[in-house]
């Protein structure tokens, strides 16, 4: 029955993607439909559990039918599939490589049980959602209770249909990201050879692929955040290029939903969402709309903030003490709503200079505040040094793929296009946000030497640190940035 339920929900999502995402390639629409179907499923499961209704297979099937019916009335896209770039034999090598990796992930998901400690807790939460019909089960440790529910709800979905292979979703999410990555890079570069080569770089990175066989939060968040960032960039790029069309709203909607889903999976990604928010404010302050308040900006904020807000509201009903970090993130969410309402209503105006100065002042002010207030048991200056180390060396677990940045030295930065410069700034701001978050958090080890030892002598102790796993969310965007450099295009054309 789960195959029927999944097919109903996927087809409903596909019809919406076909109608609203005319800019997407065919395989991209199919992949997006899978992601949105899982998002819709998690949302309905969340409301069923919140309402005290046990999400049995029969009820879920009925909900899926109700979701499908209105989508049958949607007309198909009138845009024809585009033929982009010259054909290349590399496409078959890419398909073979990705296909083999996907099959290996599925074999692992099918035959090997859940043995990881965190994954076991997500399984327990999923069983609690289904059997106890509540989110604050006493059987779950307080730390995990406060985690957003997306991954445990996937387990609830499978448990409701008596499916024992609880890891099958994660290889599927991996291959969906690879498809979206290839499609976005192909549309941005209009070069199939570039798209194939850089897709293989992403797909075959051992650390990245390894996460596709682990039922954790990390790859799931990476799929949502990186895909959302690419659609956000496509929206902003169209604005910078002056290509105003009806595609802008759907780009903003897709990007916002996916960025919101990242925070629906790992709540701290609401802080990483501040990066596209800041750059959106900067671009629209530099190139203001004639009406002063773009409809697309409203769509972007609403779609991005809805899912995290639902979880924060749910946390308020818990009969337990909430973490200080969770309260802080709830305050950030509330601030973003307040900011979005003030900005999009036209009451607040921002100049390009004011946006730049806000960043210039904010970063040193943050670190100055940390130094003034102090932090125990580890001094702030030590935490800053450790965070700088973690931010700069974490790429070793990606087989030094960050060395692709050498391509940048073959270009004059000032000659890069404005959209490409913006994407580079996006990457830098992500790293700054990463640095800020891990400077605020208490390190796992108290000294820099212990981190160096763990990284290079006993990497098993470091490979699963949250900063290493968190970098997966920016890794695909980084590779897209490198693939778009003019130097890469020139070299591939000469070859």
Secondary structure, DSSP 8 states (H G I E B T S, - for coil): -HHHHHHHHHHHHHHHHHHH-TTS-HHHHHHHHHHHHHHHHHHHHHHHHHTT----HHHHHHHHHHHHHHHTTS----------S---THHHHHHHHHHHHHHHHHHHHHHS----HHHHHHHHHHHHHHHT--SS-TTS-HHHHTS-SHHHHHHHHHHHTT---TTHHHHHHHHHHHHHHHHHHHHHH--HHHHHHHHHHHHT-HHHHHGGGS-SSHHHHHHHHHHHHHHHHHHHHHHHHT--STHHHHHHHHHHHHHHHHHHHSTTHHHHHHHHHHHHHHHHHHS--TTSS-HHHHHHHHHHHHHHHHHHHHHTT-SS---HHHHHHHHHHHHHHHHHHHHHTTS----HHHHHHHHHHHHHHHHHHHHHH--SSS-HHHHHHHHHHHHHHGGGGGTTGGGGGGGGGGS-GGGS-HHHHHHHHHHHHHHHHHHHHHHHS--SSSSHHHHHHHHHT-GGGTTTSHHHHHTHHHHHHHHHHHHTSHHHHHHHHH-
